[in-house]
Amino acid sequence: MSISYLANHNPGPKDLNGDYDAAIIGCGVSGANIARRLSAYTIKTAILEKAADVSFGTSKANSGIVHGGFHHNKKYLKAKLEIQGNLMFDQLRRELDFPFKRCGIIVAALHEDEMKSVEQLYVQGVENGVIGIELCSRERILELEPKLSQDTVGGLYAPGGGMVEPYRFVFALVESAMKNGVHLYTDFKVTAARREGDLWTVHAEDGRTIKARYVINAAGLYADEVSKIFGGEEFTIKARKGEYFLMDRLTKACPGRVVFPVPTAVSKGMLVIPTVEGTVLVGPTADAIDDKTDYSTTADQLEQIFDSGKTMIPSLSRNDVITSFAGIRPILEEDFYIEPSKKAPAFVQVAGIQSPGLTASPAVGEYVKDLLKGMGLNLTEKPGWDPFVEDRPKTRELSPYDLDKLIAKESAWGNIVCRCEHVSEAEIVQAVRLGHQTLDGVKYFTRAQMGRCQGGFCTYKIIKIIMRETGLSWKEVTKHGGASRLLEAQL
């Protein structure tokens, strides 16, 4: 990054950067896209993130699917933004350094009575303008995905669907935004706000404050609490937990396309997803929970996931399971809630962004930009705005010749810290110097700790690098910030 995350990390009790035109609360995939879009204009923008790094909320643990545009009726805002957002990913990938692949999406029907629902999805997709959508016979669907169960009777194919690594997507968006002047404040948990004249004064739990003319509430699971703080609309964000299995990249069950079951009334079902980096996700469940911090997994639910996935891809094997994890989706209404507040001045609600929120997020950025312009924010295009970020080399993708050239310049490229994902010391150092000071931040930026051993061999080495590069003591290194301390005895 041209500006490190550290540049604006915990700068003290007072704002050192003057008043802002816009402040975005929350830096998941929606907040990051809004920030990058606003960075193209001659306004001063801040991001306020309560976690130790960006993408540490809902965005870090989702399916990573770029949806195909057929699951929702076009009468809904989320369907319109999903279609628009899907089409924006190719240009974003050219401009930003994040993993993305259009592999296509399949909906597999395992019983004849499911084909009626598939036909309805097809008609809906056609009405939504989905390019290349296909209603498939048994022979065609098995041709597209030979690893499907032989019980498959037909299905749907949307070639425009794909996969993205969600945290790397957020990191790239934020890097681009910061390169173009946006300020990021991490560990900034909003606890109070007051309106004086045409400015909001926003208070953090640790005593810091900033002032901004307009505030965008993109706080995900906590958007309801933020709305109350600003005197906005009262609503309740409900939490829905989704548990997943992660399979080794060597599994023989990896499909070539994202495989959906026929959806139910409350969920798109449990999927088999070939991630863009080569592993396989199976899940998620969809269970209402009361605790928005409950990321636990259960044996019963994981058994349900595995059984469901195996009905579609029979070659799935428990021997290939690396780990399990859970993500939590913010549930509000049937549609996204994106509009200016009717109660709080100069305050924009961006709430209830559940699936297909990742796919829609680039369009959400555009939509919020247009709302702000309509509310009176003067948006003048910034001369010299640069949409590109540096495309950084990755050891696992380099030829031996190219790797040797890097090692000749810097020996750290030859020290492989994470053997499972083939991540070098140079890449870990780069992540830390960009401001990713936690184990999870390093993991999401580099993929170190994501392989078969799940950090069993590399965690110690990464901790030592974080300590060396930041000056943090062994007591201060955390998994994901806050109280998530790792060590009780000195290394």
C-alpha positions, -999 to 999 in steps of 0.1 A, spaced: 0 0 0 11 35 -7 -3 43 28 1 16 54 -28 5 75 -6 16 104 -6 52 92 -39 59 108 -41 32 134 -50 45 168 -37 80 162 -48 93 196 -78 109 213 -83 136 188 -87 137 150 -53 146 135 -67 149 99 -94 176 101 -130 172 92 -142 146 68 -169 149 41 -179 112 45 -173 86 72 -181 50 66 -187 28 96 -177 -8 90 -151 -21 65 -165 -54 52 -171 -58 16 -199 -31 14 -179 -5 33 -148 -12 13 -165 -8 -20 -182 24 -9 -148 38 3 -131 29 -30 -159 45 -51 -157 77 -30 -119 78 -34 -124 88 -70 -137 122 -59 -122 153 -43 -137 147 -10 -122 136 23 -133 101 34 -127 80 65 -133 44 73 -141 35 109 -136 -2 116 -141 -16 151 -119 -47 145 -81 -48 143 -82 -52 106 -106 -49 77 -127 -79 66 -127 -93 101 -165 -95 104 -191 -111 81 -168 -108 50 -141 -130 63 -162 -162 65 -186 -165 36 -189 -187 6 -169 -164 -17 -194 -169 -46 -200 -144 -73 -237 -153 -78 -253 -158 -112 -283 -136 -109 -312 -161 -109 -320 -167 -72 -340 -135 -66 -368 -117 -84 -359 -85 -102 -384 -66 -81 -359 -67 -53 -331 -41 -50 -306 -69 -41 -314 -87 -75 -307 -55 -95 -275 -49 -76 -265 -85 -79 -267 -84 -117 -249 -51 -119 -222 -62 -94 -215 -95 -111 -207 -76 -144 -182 -53 -126 -159 -81 -113 -138 -85 -145 -128 -48 -146 -121 -49 -108 -99 -79 -112 -79 -61 -139 -74 -31 -116 -70 -48 -82 -48 -77 -71 -73 -103 -58 -82 -139 -68 -113 -142 -90 -125 -169 -114 -156 -172 -135 -161 -210 -133 -199 -210 -137 -226 -221 -113 -247 -253 -115 -280 -261 -97 -284 -299 -95 -318 -315 -93 -317 -350 -77 -354 -357 -81 -379 -350 -109 -401 -330 -85 -372 -306 -81 -371 -297 -118 -402 -275 -114 -382 -253 -90 -353 -253 -114 -375 -242 -142 -388 -213 -121 -352 -203 -114 -344 -205 -151 -374 -183 -160 -364 -158 -133 -329 -157 -146 -340 -150 -181 -363 -122 -168 -333 -108 -149 -313 -108 -181 -287 -134 -170 -263 -140 -199 -260 -176 -212 -283 -192 -186 -292 -228 -195 -319 -252 -185 -301 -286 -186 -310 -322 -192 -294 -349 -172 -269 -356 -200 -260 -319 -203 -256 -313 -165 -234 -344 -161 -213 -332 -191 -208 -299 -174 -199 -315 -140 -190 -352 -142 -185 -355 -105 -222 -350 -98 -242 -379 -85 -256 -402 -112 -290 -397 -95 -290 -361 -109 -320 -357 -133 -312 -322 -147 -305 -287 -135 -295 -252 -143 -262 -237 -156 -252 -200 -152 -218 -195 -169 -213 -160 -154 -211 -172 -118 -178 -176 -102 -156 -174 -71 -136 -148 -53 -114 -148 -22 -135 -124 -1 -109 -111 23 -83 -105 -4 -110 -86 -23 -116 -63 7 -79 -58 12 -74 -48 -24 -104 -24 -23 -91 -8 8 -56 -5 -6 -69 12 -36 -90 36 -15 -61 45 7 -38 49 -22 -63 76 -34 -65 94 -1 -90 76 21 -81 73 58 -86 40 77 -91 39 115 -90 4 130 -100 -5 165 -125 23 162 -157 10 179 -183 37 176 -201 44 209 -216 78 206 -224 105 180 -239 140 180 -249 164 153 -236 200 156 -245 223 127 -237 203 95 -212 180 112 -214 147 130 -190 141 158 -183 104 161 -168 90 193 -149 58 196 -147 36 227 -111 45 233 -117 82 233 -108 91 197 -132 113 177 -137 123 141 -161 148 125 -179 142 92 -206 158 72 -221 125 60 -220 91 77 -227 58 60 -238 29 83 -222 -2 68 -217 -19 101 -230 -54 91 -242 -74 121 -242 -43 142 -259 -18 119 -290 -18 141 -269 -6 171 -251 20 150 -284 33 138 -296 38 174 -264 57 183 -271 82 155 -308 85 163 -318 67 131 -344 41 124 -350 14 149 -346 -21 134 -332 -54 146 -305 -73 128 -309 -110 134 -279 -133 131 -280 -164 110 -250 -188 114 -236 -209 86 -212 -237 93 -187 -250 67 -163 -278 61 -130 -270 43 -115 -297 22 -78 -302 12 -68 -290 -22 -58 -326 -31 -93 -339 -27 -106 -359 -57 -141 -345 -51 -132 -309 -63 -159 -300 -89 -151 -277 -118 -180 -254 -110 -199 -242 -80 -226 -267 -72 -259 -256 -56 -288 -278 -46 -323 -267 -53 -329 -239 -28 -354 -239 1 -376 -211 14 -349 -199 39 -316 -208 22 -299 -215 -10 -289 -248 5 -256 -265 12 -231 -261 -16 -200 -277 -29 -176 -249 -38 -143 -251 -55 -126 -221 -41 -105 -199 -63 -73 -210 -45 -79 -247 -50 -95 -259 -18 -131 -270 -15 -159 -256 8 -189 -276 17 -218 -257 34 -232 -236 48 -260 -243 73 -285 -216 80 -295 -214 117 -309 -184 136 -288 -176 167 -291 -150 195 -254 -144 200 -237 -124 172 -203 -135 184 -211 -173 183 -187 -188 157 -188 -223 172 -193 -254 151 -212 -285 162 -208 -322 152 -244 -325 144 -245 -296 120 -212 -307 103 -226 -342 98 -256 -326 81 -233 -306 59 -213 -336 49 -243 -358 42 -259 -330 21 -228 -324 1 -222 -361 -5 -257 -365 -21 -245 -341 -49 -208 -351 -50 -205 -387 -39 -167 -387 -39 -165 -363 -9 -144 -379 18 -140 -371 55 -103 -379 51 -100 -347 30 -114 -324 57 -89 -298 69 -111 -278 93 -145 -264 100 -156 -229 107 -187 -207 108 -198 -173 94 -227 -151 105 -250 -133 81 -269 -101 91 -306 -108 85 -331 -78 83 -358 -80 57 -362 -99 25 -343 -72 7 -313 -50 13 -320 -18 33 -300 10 15 -315 45 17 -310 78 34 -323 78 70 -356 96 74 -348 103 111 -311 111 112 -297 139 89 -269 132 65 -270 95 75 -272 66 50 -284 31 60 -266 2 43 -280 -27 63 -292 -63 60 -266 -70 33 -268 -108 33 -264 -131 2 -259 -120 -25 -241 -91 -8 -206 -100 -19 -217 -102 -55 -237 -70 -52 -211 -50 -33 -194 -32 -62 -229 -20 -73 -237 -11 -37 -207 13 -38 -221 29 -69 -256 31 -54 -245 47 -22 -224 72 -42 -255 82 -61 -275 85 -29 -249 108 -14 -248 130 -45 -286 133 -43 -284 143 -6 -261 172 -15 -226 159 -13 -205 176 -40 -187 150 -60 -161 163 -83 -139 137 -101 -103 136 -87 -76 144 -113 -51 116 -113 -73 90 -96 -54 57 -99 -76 26 -99 -47 2 -100 -29 -15 -71 4 -33 -73 2 -69 -85 25 -86 -59 43 -119 -67 33 -150 -48 58 -178 -43 34 -205 -51 26 -190 -85 62 -183 -96 83 -203 -120 116 -216 -106 134 -191 -128 113 -161 -116 117 -172 -80 154 -175 -83 155 -139 -96 136 -127 -65 158 -147 -41 189 -131 -57 175 -97 -47 161 -107 -13 169 -140 4 136 -140 23 119 -152 -9 137 -185 -5 126 -191 31 93 -210 29 74 -203 62 41 -220 53 49 -253 36 12 -263 29 4 -231 10 40 -224 -1 42 -189 14 77 -173 19 91 -151 46 91 -122 22 53 -124 17 48 -125 55 70 -95 60 51 -77 32 18 -84 49 30 -71 83 45 -40 68 12 -32 52 -4 -32 86 -16 -68 91 -3 -73 126 -24 -102 137 -22 -139 128 -55 -137 111 -45 -106 91 -14 -124 79 -34 -155 71 -60 -137 50 -34 -117 31 -10 -145 24 -29 -178 30 -2 -189 55 -19 -212 80 -47 -221 56 -33 -254 44 -35 -290 56 -18 -284 89 -38 -252 97 -8 -234 110 6 -263 130 41 -258 115 42 -221 106 24 -202 134 55 -200 156 75 -186 127 48 -160 118 46 -148 154 84 -143 155 82 -123 122 54 -101 135 74 -94 167 105 -86 147 88 -63 122 65 -44 146 83 -44 179 53 -60 196 62 -82 225 51 -118 227 23 -107 251 9 -82 225 7 -106 195 -30 -116 189 -50 -139 167 -74 -112 156 -69 -82 179 -85 -73 212 -82 -99 239 -73 -128 215 -38 -132 231 -18 -162 220 11 -168 244 14 -172 281 52 -178 282 79 -160 264 93 -175 232 
